[in-house]
Amino acid sequence: MYADEAGAKARMDLIQSIAKGLPAVGEHDYVKGGVLVRVSRLLRPDQAEEYQAALGGER
């Protein structure tokens, strides 16, 4: 949880920039307001998108 959506998105961007160089640590990330949900890369995309739908957020 972050103070606002900008903080959550900034953290998501940092995580994703690091993961680009290390594909083995990649994950699915979703933001809604100040909430950042990080979901294992081991889930199929359709499974991970269920978290996005539940959150009502964006990728």
Distance bins in CASP14 RR format, pairs under 12 A and 6 or more apart:
PFRMAT RR
TARGET T0000
AUTHOR 0000-0000-0000
RMODE 2
METHOD distances of the structure
MODEL  1
1 7 0 0 0 0 0 1 0 0 0 0 0
1 8 1 0 0 1 0 0 0 0 0 0 0
1 11 0 0 0 0 0 1 0 0 0 0 0
1 31 0 0 0 0 0 1 0 0 0 0 0
1 32 0 0 0 0 0 1 0 0 0 0 0
1 33 0 0 0 0 1 0 0 0 0 0 0
1 34 1 0 0 1 0 0 0 0 0 0 0
1 35 1 0 1 0 0 0 0 0 0 0 0
1 36 1 0 0 1 0 0 0 0 0 0 0
1 37 0 0 0 0 0 1 0 0 0 0 0
2 8 1 0 1 0 0 0 0 0 0 0 0
2 9 0 0 0 0 1 0 0 0 0 0 0
2 10 0 0 0 0 1 0 0 0 0 0 0
2 11 1 0 0 1 0 0 0 0 0 0 0
2 12 0 0 0 0 1 0 0 0 0 0 0
2 14 0 0 0 0 0 1 0 0 0 0 0
2 31 0 0 0 0 1 0 0 0 0 0 0
2 32 0 0 0 0 0 1 0 0 0 0 0
2 33 0 0 0 0 1 0 0 0 0 0 0
2 34 1 0 1 0 0 0 0 0 0 0 0
2 35 1 0 0 1 0 0 0 0 0 0 0
2 36 1 0 0 1 0 0 0 0 0 0 0
2 37 0 0 0 0 0 1 0 0 0 0 0
3 9 0 0 0 0 0 1 0 0 0 0 0
3 10 0 0 0 0 0 1 0 0 0 0 0
3 11 0 0 0 0 0 1 0 0 0 0 0
3 33 0 0 0 0 1 0 0 0 0 0 0
3 34 1 0 0 1 0 0 0 0 0 0 0
3 35 0 0 0 0 0 1 0 0 0 0 0
3 36 0 0 0 0 0 1 0 0 0 0 0
4 10 0 0 0 0 1 0 0 0 0 0 0
4 11 0 0 0 0 0 1 0 0 0 0 0
4 31 0 0 0 0 0 1 0 0 0 0 0
4 32 0 0 0 0 0 1 0 0 0 0 0
4 33 1 0 0 1 0 0 0 0 0 0 0
4 34 1 0 1 0 0 0 0 0 0 0 0
4 35 0 0 0 0 0 1 0 0 0 0 0
4 36 0 0 0 0 0 1 0 0 0 0 0
5 11 0 0 0 0 0 1 0 0 0 0 0
5 12 0 0 0 0 0 1 0 0 0 0 0
5 30 0 0 0 0 0 1 0 0 0 0 0
5 31 1 0 0 1 0 0 0 0 0 0 0
5 32 1 0 0 1 0 0 0 0 0 0 0
5 33 1 1 0 0 0 0 0 0 0 0 0
5 34 1 0 1 0 0 0 0 0 0 0 0
5 35 0 0 0 0 1 0 0 0 0 0 0
5 36 0 0 0 0 1 0 0 0 0 0 0
5 57 0 0 0 0 1 0 0 0 0 0 0
5 58 0 0 0 0 1 0 0 0 0 0 0
6 12 0 0 0 0 0 1 0 0 0 0 0
6 13 0 0 0 0 0 1 0 0 0 0 0
6 31 0 0 0 0 1 0 0 0 0 0 0
6 33 0 0 0 0 1 0 0 0 0 0 0
6 34 0 0 0 0 1 0 0 0 0 0 0
6 36 0 0 0 0 0 1 0 0 0 0 0
7 13 0 0 0 0 1 0 0 0 0 0 0
7 14 0 0 0 0 0 1 0 0 0 0 0
7 31 0 0 0 0 1 0 0 0 0 0 0
7 33 0 0 0 0 1 0 0 0 0 0 0
7 34 1 0 0 1 0 0 0 0 0 0 0
7 35 0 0 0 0 0 1 0 0 0 0 0
7 36 0 0 0 0 1 0 0 0 0 0 0
8 14 0 0 0 0 0 1 0 0 0 0 0
8 15 0 0 0 0 0 1 0 0 0 0 0
8 29 0 0 0 0 1 0 0 0 0 0 0
8 30 0 0 0 0 1 0 0 0 0 0 0
8 31 1 0 1 0 0 0 0 0 0 0 0
8 32 0 0 0 0 1 0 0 0 0 0 0
8 33 1 0 0 1 0 0 0 0 0 0 0
8 34 1 0 1 0 0 0 0 0 0 0 0
8 35 1 0 0 1 0 0 0 0 0 0 0
8 36 1 0 1 0 0 0 0 0 0 0 0
8 37 0 0 0 0 1 0 0 0 0 0 0
8 38 0 0 0 0 0 1 0 0 0 0 0
8 55 0 0 0 0 0 1 0 0 0 0 0
8 57 0 0 0 0 0 1 0 0 0 0 0
8 58 0 0 0 0 0 1 0 0 0 0 0
9 15 0 0 0 0 0 1 0 0 0 0 0
9 16 0 0 0 0 0 1 0 0 0 0 0
9 29 0 0 0 0 1 0 0 0 0 0 0
9 30 0 0 0 0 0 1 0 0 0 0 0
9 31 1 0 1 0 0 0 0 0 0 0 0
9 32 0 0 0 0 0 1 0 0 0 0 0
9 33 0 0 0 0 1 0 0 0 0 0 0
9 34 0 0 0 0 1 0 0 0 0 0 0
9 35 0 0 0 0 0 1 0 0 0 0 0
9 36 0 0 0 0 1 0 0 0 0 0 0
9 57 0 0 0 0 0 1 0 0 0 0 0
9 58 0 0 0 0 1 0 0 0 0 0 0
9 59 0 0 0 0 0 1 0 0 0 0 0
10 16 0 0 0 0 0 1 0 0 0 0 0
10 17 0 0 0 0 0 1 0 0 0 0 0
10 29 0 0 0 0 0 1 0 0 0 0 0
10 31 0 0 0 0 1 0 0 0 0 0 0
10 34 0 0 0 0 0 1 0 0 0 0 0
10 36 0 0 0 0 1 0 0 0 0 0 0
11 17 0 0 0 0 0 1 0 0 0 0 0
11 18 0 0 0 0 0 1 0 0 0 0 0
11 29 0 0 0 0 1 0 0 0 0 0 0
11 31 0 0 0 0 1 0 0 0 0 0 0
11 34 0 0 0 0 1 0 0 0 0 0 0
11 35 0 0 0 0 0 1 0 0 0 0 0
11 36 1 0 1 0 0 0 0 0 0 0 0
11 37 0 0 0 0 0 1 0 0 0 0 0
11 38 0 0 0 0 1 0 0 0 0 0 0
12 18 0 0 0 0 0 1 0 0 0 0 0
12 19 0 0 0 0 0 1 0 0 0 0 0
12 27 0 0 0 0 1 0 0 0 0 0 0
12 28 0 0 0 0 0 1 0 0 0 0 0
12 29 1 0 1 0 0 0 0 0 0 0 0
12 30 0 0 0 0 1 0 0 0 0 0 0
12 31 1 0 1 0 0 0 0 0 0 0 0
12 32 0 0 0 0 0 1 0 0 0 0 0
12 33 0 0 0 0 0 1 0 0 0 0 0
12 34 0 0 0 0 0 1 0 0 0 0 0
12 35 0 0 0 0 0 1 0 0 0 0 0
12 36 1 0 1 0 0 0 0 0 0 0 0
12 37 0 0 0 0 1 0 0 0 0 0 0
12 38 0 0 0 0 1 0 0 0 0 0 0
12 39 0 0 0 0 0 1 0 0 0 0 0
12 57 0 0 0 0 0 1 0 0 0 0 0
12 58 0 0 0 0 1 0 0 0 0 0 0
12 59 0 0 0 0 1 0 0 0 0 0 0
13 19 0 0 0 0 0 1 0 0 0 0 0
13 20 0 0 0 0 0 1 0 0 0 0 0
13 29 0 0 0 0 1 0 0 0 0 0 0
13 31 0 0 0 0 1 0 0 0 0 0 0
13 36 0 0 0 0 0 1 0 0 0 0 0
13 59 0 0 0 0 0 1 0 0 0 0 0
14 20 0 0 0 0 0 1 0 0 0 0 0
14 29 0 0 0 0 0 1 0 0 0 0 0
14 36 0 0 0 0 0 1 0 0 0 0 0
14 38 0 0 0 0 0 1 0 0 0 0 0
15 21 0 0 0 0 0 1 0 0 0 0 0
15 22 0 0 0 0 0 1 0 0 0 0 0
15 25 0 0 0 0 1 0 0 0 0 0 0
15 26 0 0 0 0 1 0 0 0 0 0 0
15 27 1 0 0 1 0 0 0 0 0 0 0
15 28 0 0 0 0 0 1 0 0 0 0 0
15 29 1 0 0 1 0 0 0 0 0 0 0
15 30 0 0 0 0 0 1 0 0 0 0 0
15 31 0 0 0 0 0 1 0 0 0 0 0
15 36 0 0 0 0 1 0 0 0 0 0 0
15 37 0 0 0 0 0 1 0 0 0 0 0
15 38 1 0 0 1 0 0 0 0 0 0 0
15 39 0 0 0 0 0 1 0 0 0 0 0
15 41 0 0 0 0 0 1 0 0 0 0 0
16 22 0 0 0 0 0 1 0 0 0 0 0
16 23 0 0 0 0 0 1 0 0 0 0 0
16 25 0 0 0 0 0 1 0 0 0 0 0
16 26 0 0 0 0 1 0 0 0 0 0 0
16 27 0 0 0 0 1 0 0 0 0 0 0
16 28 0 0 0 0 0 1 0 0 0 0 0
16 29 1 0 0 1 0 0 0 0 0 0 0
16 30 0 0 0 0 0 1 0 0 0 0 0
16 31 0 0 0 0 0 1 0 0 0 0 0
16 36 0 0 0 0 0 1 0 0 0 0 0
16 38 0 0 0 0 0 1 0 0 0 0 0
16 41 0 0 0 0 0 1 0 0 0 0 0
16 59 0 0 0 0 1 0 0 0 0 0 0
17 25 0 0 0 0 0 1 0 0 0 0 0
17 26 0 0 0 0 0 1 0 0 0 0 0
17 29 0 0 0 0 0 1 0 0 0 0 0
18 24 0 0 0 0 0 1 0 0 0 0 0
18 25 1 0 0 1 0 0 0 0 0 0 0
18 26 0 0 0 0 1 0 0 0 0 0 0
18 27 0 0 0 0 0 1 0 0 0 0 0
18 29 0 0 0 0 0 1 0 0 0 0 0
19 25 1 0 1 0 0 0 0 0 0 0 0
19 26 1 1 0 0 0 0 0 0 0 0 0
19 27 1 0 0 1 0 0 0 0 0 0 0
19 28 0 0 0 0 0 1 0 0 0 0 0
19 29 0 0 0 0 1 0 0 0 0 0 0
19 38 0 0 0 0 0 1 0 0 0 0 0
19 41 0 0 0 0 1 0 0 0 0 0 0
20 26 0 0 0 0 1 0 0 0 0 0 0
20 27 0 0 0 0 0 1 0 0 0 0 0
22 41 0 0 0 0 0 1 0 0 0 0 0
23 41 0 0 0 0 1 0 0 0 0 0 0
24 41 0 0 0 0 1 0 0 0 0 0 0
24 42 0 0 0 0 0 1 0 0 0 0 0
25 38 0 0 0 0 0 1 0 0 0 0 0
25 40 0 0 0 0 0 1 0 0 0 0 0
25 41 1 0 0 1 0 0 0 0 0 0 0
25 42 0 0 0 0 0 1 0 0 0 0 0
26 38 0 0 0 0 1 0 0 0 0 0 0
26 39 0 0 0 0 0 1 0 0 0 0 0
26 40 0 0 0 0 1 0 0 0 0 0 0
26 41 1 0 1 0 0 0 0 0 0 0 0
26 42 0 0 0 0 1 0 0 0 0 0 0
26 43 0 0 0 0 0 1 0 0 0 0 0
26 48 0 0 0 0 0 1 0 0 0 0 0
27 36 0 0 0 0 0 1 0 0 0 0 0
27 37 0 0 0 0 1 0 0 0 0 0 0
27 38 1 0 1 0 0 0 0 0 0 0 0
27 39 1 0 0 1 0 0 0 0 0 0 0
27 40 1 0 0 1 0 0 0 0 0 0 0
27 41 1 0 1 0 0 0 0 0 0 0 0
27 42 0 0 0 0 1 0 0 0 0 0 0
27 43 0 0 0 0 1 0 0 0 0 0 0
27 45 0 0 0 0 0 1 0 0 0 0 0
27 48 0 0 0 0 1 0 0 0 0 0 0
27 51 0 0 0 0 0 1 0 0 0 0 0
27 59 0 0 0 0 0 1 0 0 0 0 0
28 36 0 0 0 0 0 1 0 0 0 0 0
28 37 0 0 0 0 1 0 0 0 0 0 0
28 38 1 0 0 1 0 0 0 0 0 0 0
28 39 1 0 1 0 0 0 0 0 0 0 0
28 40 1 0 0 1 0 0 0 0 0 0 0
28 41 1 0 0 1 0 0 0 0 0 0 0
28 42 0 0 0 0 1 0 0 0 0 0 0
28 43 1 0 0 1 0 0 0 0 0 0 0
28 44 0 0 0 0 0 1 0 0 0 0 0
28 45 1 0 0 1 0 0 0 0 0 0 0
28 46 0 0 0 0 0 1 0 0 0 0 0
28 47 0 0 0 0 1 0 0 0 0 0 0
28 48 1 1 0 0 0 0 0 0 0 0 0
28 49 1 0 0 1 0 0 0 0 0 0 0
28 50 0 0 0 0 0 1 0 0 0 0 0
28 51 1 0 0 1 0 0 0 0 0 0 0
28 52 1 0 0 1 0 0 0 0 0 0 0
28 55 0 0 0 0 0 1 0 0 0 0 0
28 57 0 0 0 0 0 1 0 0 0 0 0
28 59 1 0 0 1 0 0 0 0 0 0 0
29 35 0 0 0 0 0 1 0 0 0 0 0
29 36 1 0 0 1 0 0 0 0 0 0 0
29 37 1 0 0 1 0 0 0 0 0 0 0
29 38 1 0 1 0 0 0 0 0 0 0 0
29 39 1 0 0 1 0 0 0 0 0 0 0
29 40 0 0 0 0 0 1 0 0 0 0 0
29 41 0 0 0 0 0 1 0 0 0 0 0
29 48 0 0 0 0 1 0 0 0 0 0 0
29 51 0 0 0 0 1 0 0 0 0 0 0
29 52 0 0 0 0 1 0 0 0 0 0 0
29 55 0 0 0 0 0 1 0 0 0 0 0
29 57 0 0 0 0 0 1 0 0 0 0 0
29 58 0 0 0 0 0 1 0 0 0 0 0
29 59 1 0 0 1 0 0 0 0 0 0 0
30 36 1 0 0 1 0 0 0 0 0 0 0
30 37 1 0 1 0 0 0 0 0 0 0 0
30 38 0 0 0 0 1 0 0 0 0 0 0
30 39 1 0 0 1 0 0 0 0 0 0 0
30 48 0 0 0 0 1 0 0 0 0 0 0
30 49 0 0 0 0 1 0 0 0 0 0 0
30 50 0 0 0 0 0 1 0 0 0 0 0
30 51 1 0 0 1 0 0 0 0 0 0 0
30 52 1 0 1 0 0 0 0 0 0 0 0
30 53 0 0 0 0 1 0 0 0 0 0 0
30 54 0 0 0 0 1 0 0 0 0 0 0
30 55 1 0 1 0 0 0 0 0 0 0 0
30 56 1 0 0 1 0 0 0 0 0 0 0
30 57 1 0 1 0 0 0 0 0 0 0 0
30 58 1 0 0 1 0 0 0 0 0 0 0
30 59 1 0 1 0 0 0 0 0 0 0 0
31 37 1 0 0 1 0 0 0 0 0 0 0
31 38 0 0 0 0 0 1 0 0 0 0 0
31 51 0 0 0 0 0 1 0 0 0 0 0
31 52 0 0 0 0 1 0 0 0 0 0 0
31 55 0 0 0 0 1 0 0 0 0 0 0
31 56 0 0 0 0 1 0 0 0 0 0 0
31 57 1 0 0 1 0 0 0 0 0 0 0
31 58 1 0 0 1 0 0 0 0 0 0 0
31 59 1 0 0 1 0 0 0 0 0 0 0
32 51 0 0 0 0 0 1 0 0 0 0 0
32 52 0 0 0 0 1 0 0 0 0 0 0
32 53 0 0 0 0 0 1 0 0 0 0 0
32 54 0 0 0 0 1 0 0 0 0 0 0
32 55 1 0 1 0 0 0 0 0 0 0 0
32 56 1 0 1 0 0 0 0 0 0 0 0
32 57 1 1 0 0 0 0 0 0 0 0 0
32 58 1 0 0 1 0 0 0 0 0 0 0
32 59 0 0 0 0 0 1 0 0 0 0 0
33 55 0 0 0 0 1 0 0 0 0 0 0
33 56 0 0 0 0 1 0 0 0 0 0 0
33 57 0 0 0 0 1 0 0 0 0 0 0
33 58 0 0 0 0 1 0 0 0 0 0 0
34 55 0 0 0 0 0 1 0 0 0 0 0
34 57 0 0 0 0 0 1 0 0 0 0 0
35 51 0 0 0 0 0 1 0 0 0 0 0
35 52 0 0 0 0 0 1 0 0 0 0 0
35 54 0 0 0 0 0 1 0 0 0 0 0
35 55 1 0 0 1 0 0 0 0 0 0 0
35 56 0 0 0 0 1 0 0 0 0 0 0
35 57 0 0 0 0 1 0 0 0 0 0 0
35 58 0 0 0 0 0 1 0 0 0 0 0
36 51 0 0 0 0 0 1 0 0 0 0 0
36 52 0 0 0 0 0 1 0 0 0 0 0
36 55 0 0 0 0 1 0 0 0 0 0 0
36 57 0 0 0 0 0 1 0 0 0 0 0
36 58 0 0 0 0 0 1 0 0 0 0 0
36 59 0 0 0 0 0 1 0 0 0 0 0
37 48 0 0 0 0 1 0 0 0 0 0 0
37 49 0 0 0 0 0 1 0 0 0 0 0
37 50 0 0 0 0 0 1 0 0 0 0 0
37 51 1 0 1 0 0 0 0 0 0 0 0
37 52 1 0 0 1 0 0 0 0 0 0 0
37 53 0 0 0 0 0 1 0 0 0 0 0
37 54 0 0 0 0 1 0 0 0 0 0 0
37 55 1 0 1 0 0 0 0 0 0 0 0
37 56 0 0 0 0 1 0 0 0 0 0 0
37 57 0 0 0 0 1 0 0 0 0 0 0
37 58 0 0 0 0 0 1 0 0 0 0 0
37 59 0 0 0 0 0 1 0 0 0 0 0
38 48 0 0 0 0 0 1 0 0 0 0 0
38 51 0 0 0 0 1 0 0 0 0 0 0
38 52 0 0 0 0 0 1 0 0 0 0 0
38 55 0 0 0 0 0 1 0 0 0 0 0
38 59 0 0 0 0 0 1 0 0 0 0 0
39 45 0 0 0 0 0 1 0 0 0 0 0
39 46 0 0 0 0 0 1 0 0 0 0 0
39 47 0 0 0 0 1 0 0 0 0 0 0
39 48 1 0 1 0 0 0 0 0 0 0 0
39 49 0 0 0 0 1 0 0 0 0 0 0
39 50 0 0 0 0 1 0 0 0 0 0 0
39 51 1 0 1 0 0 0 0 0 0 0 0
39 52 0 0 0 0 1 0 0 0 0 0 0
39 53 0 0 0 0 0 1 0 0 0 0 0
39 54 0 0 0 0 0 1 0 0 0 0 0
39 55 0 0 0 0 1 0 0 0 0 0 0
39 59 0 0 0 0 0 1 0 0 0 0 0
40 47 0 0 0 0 1 0 0 0 0 0 0
40 48 1 0 0 1 0 0 0 0 0 0 0
40 51 0 0 0 0 1 0 0 0 0 0 0
41 47 0 0 0 0 0 1 0 0 0 0 0
41 48 0 0 0 0 1 0 0 0 0 0 0
42 48 0 0 0 0 1 0 0 0 0 0 0
43 49 0 0 0 0 1 0 0 0 0 0 0
43 50 0 0 0 0 1 0 0 0 0 0 0
43 51 0 0 0 0 1 0 0 0 0 0 0
43 52 0 0 0 0 0 1 0 0 0 0 0
44 50 0 0 0 0 0 1 0 0 0 0 0
44 51 0 0 0 0 0 1 0 0 0 0 0
45 51 0 0 0 0 0 1 0 0 0 0 0
45 52 0 0 0 0 0 1 0 0 0 0 0
45 59 0 0 0 0 0 1 0 0 0 0 0
46 52 0 0 0 0 0 1 0 0 0 0 0
46 53 0 0 0 0 0 1 0 0 0 0 0
47 53 0 0 0 0 0 1 0 0 0 0 0
47 54 0 0 0 0 0 1 0 0 0 0 0
48 54 0 0 0 0 0 1 0 0 0 0 0
48 55 0 0 0 0 0 1 0 0 0 0 0
48 59 0 0 0 0 1 0 0 0 0 0 0
49 55 0 0 0 0 0 1 0 0 0 0 0
49 56 0 0 0 0 0 1 0 0 0 0 0
49 57 0 0 0 0 0 1 0 0 0 0 0
49 58 0 0 0 0 0 1 0 0 0 0 0
49 59 0 0 0 0 1 0 0 0 0 0 0
50 56 0 0 0 0 0 1 0 0 0 0 0
51 57 0 0 0 0 1 0 0 0 0 0 0
51 59 0 0 0 0 0 1 0 0 0 0 0
52 58 1 0 0 1 0 0 0 0 0 0 0
52 59 1 0 0 1 0 0 0 0 0 0 0
53 59 0 0 0 0 0 1 0 0 0 0 0
END
